[in-house]
Amino acid sequence: MSGVSGEPQVRRSANGPLIVSVGDLIDEIAVRLAAPWRRGSDAAAQITRRRGGSAANVAVAAAASGGRARFLGAIGSDATGDALEAALLAAGVEPLLQRAGRSPSIIVVVEPDGERTMLPDRGVATDLQHPGPALLSGAAWLHAPAYSLMGEPLATTTLRLLHEANQDGIPTSLDASSVGALDAWGPEESRTRFAASGATHLFANEEEAEYLGLLRAPIAGATLIVKRGAGVADVRAASGEVLASVAAPPIGGSIDSTGAGDAFAGGFLVARARGDSWEDALHAGHRAARAHLQQQEEG
């Protein structure tokens, strides 16, 4: 594997907290169906190509929310990888990329009611090696999706970074990612792995929280942030106590919500890293998610 890309010039806030995210940077092909899917037949669709990946989405949202953002991931030494790196730079994110082989890609099928089906090909994403101490230099927060705990050596790298951040007093977070991905482990094994990661915060949407039983039995030592899309997001202490609840502003119509939860996390993390209250951080998360959705509709 080639080394980390060197010294990129990026647009970023000079004073905002530095949010570091670890995981996938993906070439995303979004297929938005005009009518319900009919197997074995044609289906009219709008097809767009964009930069994706849960960890990369968080970094981009953090930069857009007034923070500084650094992303660590593995992508291919191909034209797709060049485009992905350029997209991060254009978004004001500092990319630390290990490049070799074939870049990750994903097809996202969005049905007329907004329901999504994702078909990922992670390519070299799981080949990520530990980059050394430079990654956490100046960091105010380290974030990773649960996807980053799947596949080696990516999983070992992510766990090591989480533990190093905790030792340095840097807050850390995991996102539960998706029930489909967690099914490979099952709910109990997923809970065990999340607890062993040492992450001090855990993001989950309503389906993931139910699957993992997080509202009935919180994971020890982890503050839970429950994302409910257009509903009420809340923060719960490790004891289960609700610390803050904020409703999302209404958005009309059927929308492609891909990446909205990641954007929420990016906005939330910047707010918490600069010392904002739980309630203000939830508001910041909603604003970031809304901005992301509006950009998706315009793009």
N, C-alpha and C positions, 0 to 999 in steps of 0.2 A: 504494500500500500504506500502511496506517495505521502509526503509530509503535509502538515497543515499549511493552507494558503497563507501567504505572508502579508502583513501590514496593509490591509485595504483602507482606502479613504472612504469614510461614510459620513452621511449627515446624521447628527444626533444631538440631543440636548446636552449642553455642557455641564449642567448641574443636577440633572435627574438621577435617581437611583439606578444602578446597573442591575438589570435582570438577566440572568444567564439561563438558557434553556438547552436541553440535550435531547436529541432524538432524530426524527425523520424530517427530511426536506424532499418533497415529492413533486414530480411533474403530474399535475392533476388535469384530467380530461372530464369535464362536467357535461353530462347528457341530460338536458331538460326536456322531458316528454310533453308533447302538446295534448296527448290523449292517453288513456290508460293503456298499459303495455299489453300487446297481444302476441303471445308466443308463436313463432313460426310465420310471422307476417311483418309487414312494414309498420313503422311507427314514426310519425313526423316528430322532429326534435330540433332543439337549438343546442349546438355544441360549441363549447368554449374551452380554451386551454389556459391554465393559470398555475401559479406556484401554490403548492399545498404542503401538507404535513403538519400534524398537531403541534409539535414543538416549535416549528418554524412560524406557525400562525401566532403562537403566544409571543414570540420575540417581536414579530411585526406589530402586533397590537400594543406591546409595551412601548415600543419606539413611538408609535402614533399617539400614545397616551401621556407623553411628556417624560418618559424614562429613557435611559440608555439600554441598549439590548445587545447581547452577544449570543450567538448560536453556535453550537457544536454538533456536527453530524458528518456522515460519510455519504458522498455522492460519486457519480461516475466521472471518469476522465473523458467525457464525450461532450458533444454540442449541447445536449440537454443539461448537463451539469453546468456548462458555461452560462446558460440562460438562467438556471436556478440561482447561481451565485450572483449574477447581475441583478436579479429581482430582489434579493436580500439587501444588496448595497443600495439600490434605489429606494428601498423602504427605510433606510437609515439604520440597518442592523449590521453589526460587526460579525462577519462570518469566519469561523474557524473550521475549515473543511478538510477532511481527509478524502483524497480523490484517487480512485482507481476503478476500472471495470465499468459496469453498466448502472446508470442512474435509476433510482426508484421511480415508479409511476403508479397511478391509480385511476380507475374509471369510477366516477360517481354518477349514478343514474338517479335523477330527481323526477318523481312522478308528479302528476298535476296537483295532488293534494299536499305536496311537499315532502312526502315520505322518500327516504334515500336508501339506496343499496350501493355498497362500496365494494369494488373489486381491486384489491391492492396487489402489487408486485413490488416487494421491498428492495429488489436489486441488491446493492452493496450496503444498504442502510445498517444491517446488523453486523457489519464488519468493523464497527467503530472501536478504536483503541484509545486507551487513556492518553490525553494529550500532554500531561504534565501539569505543574502547578500554575502555569500562566492562565488557565481557564478561569480560576476563581479570583484572580487578582482584581481587587476593587469591587467585588461582587456584593450586592445588597440582598440577593435572593437567588436560589437555584431551583429550577423547575424541570420536571420531566413527566411525560405521559406514561401510563402503564405500558404502552407499546414499547417503551425503551427498556422494559424489564423482560422483553421477549426476544430471544435470539442471541446468539453469542458471536463475538465477545461483547456486543453492545450491552447486554444485561449486566455483566460483571463490571464493565466500565461505569455504567450509570450508578450501580450500587456503591462502588468505591467513591465516586464523586459525591453522592449524597452523604456518605459517612464522613468524608473529609470536610464538607461544608458544615455539617453539624459540629464537628470538632472545633472548627474555626468560629463558631457562633453565628453562622449565616443561616437564616431561615430557609427551609426547604419545603417543596410541595410536590405531590404526585397528582395526576388526574387519572381517574378510573378508566378513561378512554372509551370502552364500549363493552356491553354485555356479550356481544358476539366474540370479541377477543378474549374476555375473561372466562368464557365457557371452556377454553382449553385447560384451565386449571380447576374450575368450579369455585363456588363462593367461599368455602372454608380455606382452600389453598390460596386463593386470591387474598383473603384477609391476612393469612399468615405471612405472605410475601410482602404485603404493604406494611405490616407492622415491623417486619425484619429490616425494611429499607431505612427505618428511622426518620422518615419524612415527618415534619412537624405539622403539615397541613395536607388535607386531602380534598380534592374537588371531585364531585360526582353529580351526574344529573339524576332526575327522579327515578328512572328505571334502574340505573346502576346502584343507587342508594338502597332501593328495595331488594335487588338481587343479592347485594352483600349484607343486608340486614343492618345497615349503618345507623338507622334511626332507633332501632331497638337495642342494638349492642354496639356502641361506638368503639373504634379502635383506640386502644390506650395510647395516650400521649399525642394524639393527632386532632387538631381542630378541623372540623368538617365544614366545607362550603358546598351547599346543595344548590345546583343550578336547575331551574325549572323552565327554561325557555322563556315563553311569554308570561309565565306565572311569577310567583314570589320566590326570590332567592333568599336563603338564610345562612347564617353562620352559627354553628353549634360547637360548644366547648367539648373537650374530651369526656366530660361528665354527662353530656347530652343536653345541657342547658342551652337554650336559644339565646344567643348574644345579640343578634340583629336580624331583621327581616325587611326586605325592600322589594316592592312589586316592580316588574319591568314595565316601561312605558309601552302603550299599545302600538302595534304595527299591523296595518291592514293587509288583506290579500294573502295569497299563497306565495311563499318565498322559499328560496334555496337557503336553508339554514346551515349549510356546511361551513364549519369553522367558527360559528358564532360562539359556541361554548369556549373555544380556545381564546377568542378575542376577549370574552368576558374575563377569563383568567388573567390575560395580559394587563387589562386595565385595573383589575382588582389588585394584582401584585404590585404595580407601581404605586398605587395609593397606600397600601399597607407598608411598603418599604420606605415611604417618605413620612410615615408616622400618622396617617389619617386613621380615623375611627373605623370600626367594623362597618357601621352604617354608610359612612362616606365611601368606603371601599366598594361596597355593593353597588352604590350609585355609579361609581366609576366603571365598574364591570359592565353594568347595563349600558352606559354610554358607549363603551368600546364595542360591545356586541351590536348595538344599533348602527354605529358608524360602519362596522364591517358589513352588515346586511345591506345597508344602503349602497355601499361600494359594489357589492355583489350584483345588485339589481342594475346599477349603472354600467357595470362592466360586461 
